[in-house]
Structures are given as C-alpha cells and as structure tokens.
Amino acid sequence: CAFYGVSGQPFVDPIVLDRVLSNLLINAVRYGEPPIVVGVERRGQQLRLAVEDGGEGVPEELRPRLFERFATGGGSGGSGLGLAIARAYARAHGGDVIYEPRSRGGRFELIVPTG
C-alpha cells in the first residue's frame, strides 16, 4: 500500500505506512471491540488514516504516556513499544500518530503529509 503524489513518487514510504497501519489495526483487534472502522480523509496537505474501535478506549491514566516506550496498560500483554515505534516512524516522515478518546472506544490517526 502506498500513496503517490502528482509526480508519481510516493510521499510516504510504503513499508513505513504498512508497519504503522498494521500496528494500529492489530491493537484495535487485540485490545478493542467491534466495530472496528478504518477510514481515510484528506485535509489540506495531510492525509489522515484512522482506526476506531468500540472498546473501552485507552485508560485516562495511560494517555499522557501512551506513545512512550514501554508504556502498557497493565495486564495487556503488550511490550509497550508498538505505538512508540509507530509515532517515531510517522514523525520521521513529517507526520504523526495521535489518539482521540470517543464516547465508546478510541480513535488512532496516522497523519502523513501529501506535499
């Protein structure tokens, strides 16, 4: 999967895009609940790829350190590295990964520049 600009050149490394999106999807399946919704939206010079789930969302006490290495939600079974790596990859490409709590579940967005 890659996104290409007008010049025909990818504006995001397809390997990085795959790794970040895979991490967000795996987390939604592993820690969230249905429905899991994936969406893409263009906002100006940014492309936003969102993964939402209908689970309990990220506990409020974890949110401030959610993207830090080794941050876990207790008995989640994860290493606490996936989101830290995903954000680092995104930022290295001029983008970001953010989290937004919802009334039911949560929403992670991969933001990548298009220009």
BAMARKOL-888175 format. One record per atom (N, C-alpha, C): residue in one letter; atom name; x, y, z. Coordinates in Angstrom, 2 decimals. Atoms other than C-alpha are relative to their C-alpha. Example, Ala and Ser with C-alpha at 12.3 -4.5 7.8 and 13.67 -1.06 7.14 Angstrom:
2
REC | A | N | 0.89 | -1.19 | 0.00
REC | A | CA | 12.30 | -4.50 | 7.80
REC | A | C | 0.90 | 1.20 | 0.00
REC | S | N | -0.82 | -1.19 | -0.06
REC | S | CA | 13.67 | -1.06 | 7.14
REC | S | C | -0.77 | 1.09 | 0.73
//
This chain:
115
REC | C | N | 0.85 | -1.17 | 0.00
REC | C | CA | 0.00 | 0.00 | 0.00
REC | C | C | 0.90 | 1.23 | 0.00
REC | A | N | -0.77 | -1.24 | 0.03
REC | A | CA | 1.45 | 3.40 | -0.94
REC | A | C | -0.89 | 1.11 | -0.50
REC | F | N | 0.72 | -1.17 | 0.47
REC | F | CA | 0.17 | 6.89 | -1.55
REC | F | C | 0.96 | 0.82 | -0.84
REC | Y | N | -0.87 | -0.66 | 0.95
REC | Y | CA | 1.57 | 8.71 | -4.54
REC | Y | C | -0.46 | 1.42 | -0.26
REC | G | N | 0.28 | -1.38 | 0.33
REC | G | CA | 1.81 | 12.41 | -5.28
REC | G | C | -0.18 | 0.17 | -1.50
REC | V | N | 0.22 | -0.33 | 1.41
REC | V | CA | 1.22 | 14.14 | -8.60
REC | V | C | 1.19 | -0.43 | -0.85
REC | S | N | -1.21 | 0.36 | 0.74
REC | S | CA | 4.81 | 13.42 | -9.63
REC | S | C | 0.12 | -1.51 | -0.22
REC | G | N | -0.11 | 1.46 | 0.10
REC | G | CA | 4.19 | 9.69 | -9.30
REC | G | C | 0.91 | -0.61 | 1.04
REC | Q | N | -0.88 | 0.48 | -1.06
REC | Q | CA | 6.61 | 9.45 | -6.38
REC | Q | C | -0.79 | -0.18 | 1.29
REC | P | N | 0.72 | 0.17 | -1.26
REC | P | CA | 5.38 | 8.05 | -3.07
REC | P | C | 0.38 | 1.10 | 0.98
REC | F | N | -0.32 | -1.01 | -1.00
REC | F | CA | 5.09 | 10.70 | -0.37
REC | F | C | 0.11 | -0.62 | 1.40
REC | V | N | -0.23 | 0.76 | -1.24
REC | V | CA | 5.18 | 8.05 | 2.35
REC | V | C | 0.63 | -1.33 | -0.40
REC | D | N | -0.64 | 1.28 | 0.25
REC | D | CA | 7.49 | 5.07 | 2.39
REC | D | C | -1.04 | -1.10 | 0.22
REC | P | N | 1.04 | 1.02 | -0.14
REC | P | CA | 5.12 | 2.14 | 1.74
REC | P | C | 0.28 | -1.02 | 1.10
REC | I | N | -0.33 | 0.94 | -1.08
REC | I | CA | 6.98 | -0.10 | 4.21
REC | I | C | -0.36 | 0.61 | 1.35
REC | V | N | 0.33 | -0.70 | -1.24
REC | V | CA | 6.60 | 2.50 | 6.96
REC | V | C | -1.52 | 0.08 | 0.16
REC | L | N | 1.45 | -0.09 | -0.03
REC | L | CA | 2.95 | 3.02 | 6.09
REC | L | C | -0.61 | -1.34 | 0.41
REC | D | N | 0.49 | 1.34 | -0.33
REC | D | CA | 2.34 | -0.73 | 6.26
REC | D | C | 0.23 | -0.32 | 1.47
REC | R | N | -0.31 | 0.33 | -1.39
REC | R | CA | 4.06 | -1.09 | 9.63
REC | R | C | -0.86 | 0.79 | 0.98
REC | V | N | 0.79 | -0.82 | -0.92
REC | V | CA | 2.24 | 1.81 | 11.26
REC | V | C | -1.46 | -0.42 | -0.03
REC | L | N | 1.40 | 0.41 | 0.09
REC | L | CA | -1.19 | 0.84 | 9.95
REC | L | C | -0.23 | -1.39 | 0.57
REC | S | N | 0.12 | 1.35 | -0.56
REC | S | CA | -0.60 | -2.80 | 10.84
REC | S | C | -0.03 | 0.05 | 1.51
REC | N | N | -0.02 | -0.14 | -1.45
REC | N | CA | 0.25 | -1.78 | 14.39
REC | N | C | -1.34 | 0.52 | 0.52
REC | L | N | 1.27 | -0.56 | -0.45
REC | L | CA | -2.91 | 0.32 | 14.72
REC | L | C | -1.14 | -1.00 | -0.13
REC | L | N | 1.04 | 1.01 | 0.20
REC | L | CA | -5.10 | -2.44 | 13.29
REC | L | C | 0.13 | -1.16 | 0.98
REC | I | N | -0.22 | 1.10 | -0.94
REC | I | CA | -3.54 | -5.17 | 15.42
REC | I | C | -0.43 | 0.42 | 1.40
REC | N | N | 0.41 | -0.48 | -1.31
REC | N | CA | -4.03 | -3.05 | 18.53
REC | N | C | -1.52 | 0.07 | 0.12
REC | A | N | 1.47 | -0.08 | -0.04
REC | A | CA | -7.69 | -2.44 | 17.64
REC | A | C | -0.61 | -1.38 | 0.16
REC | V | N | 0.52 | 1.37 | -0.09
REC | V | CA | -8.28 | -6.17 | 17.19
REC | V | C | 0.33 | -0.61 | 1.36
REC | R | N | -0.48 | 0.63 | -1.23
REC | R | CA | -6.25 | -7.20 | 20.24
REC | R | C | -0.63 | 0.62 | 1.26
REC | Y | N | 0.42 | -0.67 | -1.23
REC | Y | CA | -7.40 | -4.57 | 22.76
REC | Y | C | -1.38 | 0.65 | -0.09
REC | G | N | 1.30 | -0.64 | 0.16
REC | G | CA | -10.59 | -3.11 | 21.31
REC | G | C | -1.12 | -1.00 | -0.15
REC | E | N | 1.17 | 0.82 | 0.25
REC | E | CA | -14.01 | -4.42 | 20.47
REC | E | C | -0.65 | 0.49 | -1.29
REC | P | N | 0.72 | -0.43 | 1.19
REC | P | CA | -16.15 | -4.38 | 17.34
REC | P | C | -1.00 | 1.11 | 0.35
REC | P | N | -0.51 | 0.02 | 1.37
REC | P | CA | -16.98 | -2.47 | 15.37
REC | P | C | 1.37 | 0.67 | -0.09
REC | I | N | -1.27 | -0.64 | 0.33
REC | I | CA | -13.52 | -1.66 | 14.05
REC | I | C | -0.19 | 0.65 | -1.36
REC | V | N | 0.23 | -0.79 | 1.21
REC | V | CA | -13.69 | 1.07 | 11.43
REC | V | C | 1.30 | 0.64 | -0.44
REC | V | N | -1.18 | -0.62 | 0.57
REC | V | CA | -10.89 | 2.21 | 9.13
REC | V | C | -0.46 | 1.04 | -1.01
REC | G | N | 0.39 | -1.06 | 0.91
REC | G | CA | -11.17 | 5.50 | 7.29
REC | G | C | 1.19 | 0.81 | -0.46
REC | V | N | -1.04 | -0.86 | 0.56
REC | V | CA | -9.12 | 7.84 | 5.15
REC | V | C | -0.64 | 1.33 | -0.36
REC | E | N | 0.51 | -1.34 | 0.29
REC | E | CA | -9.59 | 11.59 | 4.86
REC | E | C | 1.16 | 0.90 | -0.39
REC | R | N | -1.01 | -0.98 | 0.39
REC | R | CA | -7.63 | 14.30 | 3.09
REC | R | C | -0.41 | 1.35 | 0.59
REC | R | N | 0.21 | -1.33 | -0.55
REC | R | CA | -7.31 | 17.62 | 4.95
REC | R | C | 1.15 | 0.88 | -0.43
REC | G | N | -1.07 | -0.87 | 0.50
REC | G | CA | -5.34 | 20.20 | 3.05
REC | G | C | 1.16 | -0.80 | -0.52
REC | Q | N | -1.23 | 0.70 | 0.41
REC | Q | CA | -1.78 | 18.92 | 2.70
REC | Q | C | 0.28 | -1.23 | 0.86
REC | Q | N | -0.16 | 1.19 | -0.84
REC | Q | CA | -2.39 | 15.97 | 5.04
REC | Q | C | -0.98 | -1.08 | -0.41
REC | L | N | 0.87 | 1.16 | 0.12
REC | L | CA | -3.80 | 12.52 | 4.68
REC | L | C | -0.12 | -0.59 | 1.39
REC | R | N | 0.25 | 0.55 | -1.34
REC | R | CA | -5.40 | 11.09 | 7.83
REC | R | C | -0.63 | -1.37 | -0.15
REC | L | N | 0.49 | 1.38 | 0.02
REC | L | CA | -5.82 | 7.34 | 8.17
REC | L | C | -0.38 | -0.35 | 1.43
REC | A | N | 0.50 | 0.21 | -1.36
REC | A | CA | -7.98 | 6.50 | 11.17
REC | A | C | -0.41 | -1.44 | 0.21
REC | V | N | 0.46 | 1.32 | -0.44
REC | V | CA | -8.60 | 3.26 | 13.04
REC | V | C | -0.76 | 0.23 | 1.30
REC | E | N | 0.86 | -0.15 | -1.17
REC | E | CA | -11.51 | 3.30 | 15.50
REC | E | C | -0.51 | -1.36 | 0.43
REC | D | N | 0.65 | 1.22 | -0.47
REC | D | CA | -12.90 | 0.58 | 17.71
REC | D | C | -1.03 | 0.36 | 1.05
REC | G | N | 1.08 | -0.23 | -0.94
REC | G | CA | -15.85 | 0.22 | 20.03
REC | G | C | 0.26 | -0.54 | 1.39
REC | G | N | -0.35 | 0.53 | -1.32
REC | G | CA | -13.99 | -0.98 | 23.09
REC | G | C | -0.07 | 1.04 | 1.09
REC | E | N | 0.00 | -0.92 | -1.14
REC | E | CA | -13.29 | 0.77 | 26.37
REC | E | C | 0.91 | 1.20 | -0.22
REC | G | N | -0.93 | -1.10 | 0.24
REC | G | CA | -10.60 | 3.03 | 24.91
REC | G | C | 1.21 | -0.12 | 0.91
REC | V | N | -1.22 | -0.02 | -0.79
REC | V | CA | -7.24 | 3.85 | 26.46
REC | V | C | -0.33 | 0.61 | 1.36
REC | P | N | 0.27 | -0.56 | -1.33
REC | P | CA | -7.47 | 4.35 | 30.24
REC | P | C | 0.60 | 1.41 | 0.13
REC | E | N | -0.40 | -1.41 | -0.12
REC | E | CA | -7.20 | 8.03 | 31.13
REC | E | C | 1.40 | 0.15 | 0.61
REC | E | N | -1.30 | -0.13 | -0.66
REC | E | CA | -4.17 | 7.46 | 33.37
REC | E | C | 1.17 | -0.39 | -0.92
REC | L | N | -1.05 | 0.41 | 0.94
REC | L | CA | -2.22 | 5.91 | 30.45
REC | L | C | 0.20 | 1.02 | -1.12
REC | R | N | -0.04 | -0.91 | 1.16
REC | R | CA | -2.98 | 8.64 | 27.88
REC | R | C | 1.21 | 0.93 | -0.03
REC | P | N | -1.15 | -0.92 | 0.08
REC | P | CA | -0.21 | 11.10 | 28.89
REC | P | C | 1.30 | -0.67 | -0.45
REC | R | N | -1.24 | 0.69 | 0.38
REC | R | CA | 2.46 | 8.44 | 28.28
REC | R | C | -0.23 | -1.09 | -1.04
REC | L | N | 0.42 | 1.04 | 0.94
REC | L | CA | 0.69 | 6.38 | 25.62
REC | L | C | 1.04 | -0.30 | -1.07
REC | F | N | -0.96 | 0.19 | 1.08
REC | F | CA | 3.40 | 6.92 | 23.00
REC | F | C | 1.44 | -0.11 | 0.49
REC | E | N | -1.33 | 0.20 | -0.55
REC | E | CA | 6.34 | 6.46 | 25.35
REC | E | C | 0.37 | -1.48 | -0.09
REC | R | N | -0.45 | 1.39 | 0.04
REC | R | CA | 8.46 | 3.31 | 25.10
REC | R | C | -0.34 | -0.69 | 1.31
REC | F | N | 0.33 | 0.90 | -1.12
REC | F | CA | 7.34 | 0.51 | 27.41
REC | F | C | -1.24 | 0.40 | 0.79
REC | A | N | 1.26 | -0.37 | -0.66
REC | A | CA | 4.06 | 2.21 | 28.33
REC | A | C | -1.04 | -1.07 | -0.33
REC | T | N | 1.03 | 1.03 | 0.20
REC | T | CA | 1.46 | -0.52 | 28.84
REC | T | C | -1.16 | 0.26 | 0.95
REC | G | N | 1.19 | -0.14 | -0.83
REC | G | CA | -1.99 | -0.75 | 30.31
REC | G | C | -0.11 | -1.10 | 1.03
REC | G | N | 0.05 | 1.03 | -1.04
REC | G | CA | -1.06 | -3.24 | 33.00
REC | G | C | 0.07 | -1.38 | -0.59
REC | G | N | 0.02 | 1.39 | 0.44
REC | G | CA | -2.08 | -6.77 | 32.07
REC | G | C | -0.32 | -0.17 | -1.47
REC | S | N | 0.35 | 0.05 | 1.42
REC | S | CA | -2.40 | -6.01 | 28.36
REC | S | C | 0.79 | -1.05 | -0.78
REC | G | N | -0.80 | 0.99 | 0.69
REC | G | CA | 0.35 | -8.43 | 27.38
REC | G | C | 0.89 | 0.57 | -1.07
REC | G | N | -0.84 | -0.62 | 1.02
REC | G | CA | 1.98 | -5.96 | 25.00
REC | G | C | 1.34 | 0.42 | 0.57
REC | S | N | -1.34 | -0.43 | -0.42
REC | S | CA | 5.58 | -4.79 | 25.08
REC | S | C | 0.07 | 1.48 | 0.31
REC | G | N | -0.04 | -1.45 | -0.19
REC | G | CA | 4.71 | -1.11 | 25.11
REC | G | C | 0.90 | 0.69 | -0.99
REC | L | N | -0.88 | -0.60 | 1.01
REC | L | CA | 6.85 | -0.48 | 22.03
REC | L | C | -0.74 | 0.38 | -1.29
REC | G | N | 0.66 | -0.17 | 1.29
REC | G | CA | 4.37 | -0.60 | 19.14
REC | G | C | -0.39 | 1.43 | -0.32
REC | L | N | 0.44 | -1.38 | 0.26
REC | L | CA | 2.84 | 2.87 | 19.47
REC | L | C | 1.17 | 0.98 | -0.01
REC | A | N | -1.18 | -0.87 | 0.00
REC | A | CA | 6.19 | 4.47 | 20.31
REC | A | C | 0.72 | -0.09 | -1.34
REC | I | N | -0.65 | 0.19 | 1.30
REC | I | CA | 7.70 | 3.00 | 17.15
REC | I | C | -0.85 | 0.58 | -1.12
REC | A | N | 0.90 | -0.54 | 1.03
REC | A | CA | 4.64 | 3.88 | 15.06
REC | A | C | 0.10 | 1.52 | -0.07
REC | R | N | -0.10 | -1.46 | -0.01
REC | R | CA | 4.82 | 7.52 | 16.15
REC | R | C | 1.37 | 0.45 | -0.51
REC | A | N | -1.34 | -0.37 | 0.46
REC | A | CA | 8.59 | 7.66 | 15.58
REC | A | C | 0.11 | -0.11 | -1.52
REC | Y | N | 0.01 | 0.15 | 1.46
REC | Y | CA | 8.16 | 6.31 | 12.02
REC | Y | C | -0.77 | 1.14 | -0.65
REC | A | N | 0.83 | -1.05 | 0.58
REC | A | CA | 5.37 | 8.79 | 11.31
REC | A | C | 0.70 | 1.35 | 0.07
REC | R | N | -0.67 | -1.30 | -0.16
REC | R | CA | 7.30 | 11.76 | 12.68
REC | R | C | 1.25 | 0.10 | -0.87
REC | A | N | -1.17 | -0.01 | 0.89
REC | A | CA | 10.40 | 10.76 | 10.71
REC | A | C | -0.39 | 0.33 | -1.44
REC | H | N | 0.50 | -0.30 | 1.34
REC | H | CA | 8.23 | 11.19 | 7.59
REC | H | C | -0.82 | 1.29 | -0.02
REC | G | N | 0.70 | -1.28 | -0.04
REC | G | CA | 6.84 | 14.57 | 8.66
REC | G | C | -1.44 | -0.09 | 0.44
REC | G | N | 1.37 | 0.19 | -0.44
REC | G | CA | 3.63 | 13.16 | 10.12
REC | G | C | -0.08 | -0.22 | 1.50
REC | D | N | 0.18 | 0.28 | -1.42
REC | D | CA | 2.33 | 11.93 | 13.45
REC | D | C | -1.01 | -1.13 | 0.16
REC | V | N | 1.07 | 0.92 | -0.41
REC | V | CA | 0.17 | 9.36 | 15.21
REC | V | C | -0.60 | 0.61 | 1.26
REC | I | N | 0.68 | -0.60 | -1.15
REC | I | CA | -2.42 | 10.70 | 17.64
REC | I | C | -1.12 | -0.93 | 0.47
REC | Y | N | 1.12 | 0.75 | -0.58
REC | Y | CA | -5.09 | 9.26 | 19.92
REC | Y | C | -1.08 | 0.98 | 0.42
REC | E | N | 1.16 | -0.78 | -0.43
REC | E | CA | -8.57 | 10.66 | 20.46
REC | E | C | -0.99 | -0.94 | 0.68
REC | P | N | 1.01 | 0.83 | -0.64
REC | P | CA | -10.90 | 9.15 | 23.05
REC | P | C | -1.38 | 0.30 | -0.61
REC | R | N | 1.38 | -0.13 | 0.48
REC | R | CA | -14.51 | 8.61 | 21.97
REC | R | C | -0.93 | -0.37 | 1.15
REC | S | N | 0.96 | 0.38 | -1.05
REC | S | CA | -17.68 | 8.15 | 23.99
REC | S | C | -0.01 | -1.52 | 0.19
REC | R | N | -0.16 | 1.46 | -0.06
REC | R | CA | -17.26 | 4.45 | 23.18
REC | R | C | 1.21 | -0.35 | -0.84
REC | G | N | -1.20 | 0.37 | 0.74
REC | G | CA | -13.80 | 3.26 | 22.22
REC | G | C | 0.96 | 1.14 | -0.18
REC | G | N | -1.01 | -1.01 | 0.27
REC | G | CA | -10.95 | 5.25 | 20.80
REC | G | C | 0.31 | 0.06 | -1.47
REC | R | N | -0.36 | -0.23 | 1.40
REC | R | CA | -9.56 | 6.58 | 17.55
REC | R | C | 1.48 | 0.35 | -0.06
REC | F | N | -1.39 | -0.32 | 0.30
REC | F | CA | -5.94 | 6.46 | 16.42
REC | F | C | 0.06 | 0.51 | -1.42
REC | E | N | -0.17 | -0.55 | 1.34
REC | E | CA | -4.95 | 8.57 | 13.44
REC | E | C | 1.47 | 0.04 | -0.36
REC | L | N | -1.30 | -0.17 | 0.62
REC | L | CA | -1.89 | 8.28 | 11.28
REC | L | C | -0.13 | 1.20 | -0.93
REC | I | N | 0.05 | -1.21 | 0.80
REC | I | CA | -1.28 | 11.72 | 9.79
REC | I | C | 1.28 | 0.05 | -0.82
REC | V | N | -1.18 | -0.07 | 0.88
REC | V | CA | 1.03 | 11.96 | 6.77
REC | V | C | -0.15 | 1.20 | -0.93
REC | P | N | 0.06 | -1.12 | 0.94
REC | P | CA | 1.94 | 14.95 | 4.60
REC | P | C | -0.15 | -0.51 | -1.43
REC | T | N | 0.20 | 0.40 | 1.39
REC | T | CA | 0.90 | 14.81 | 0.96
REC | T | C | 0.82 | 0.83 | -0.96
REC | G | N | -0.72 | -0.88 | 0.92
REC | G | CA | 3.09 | 17.53 | -0.45
REC | G | C | 1.44 | 0.12 | 0.30
//
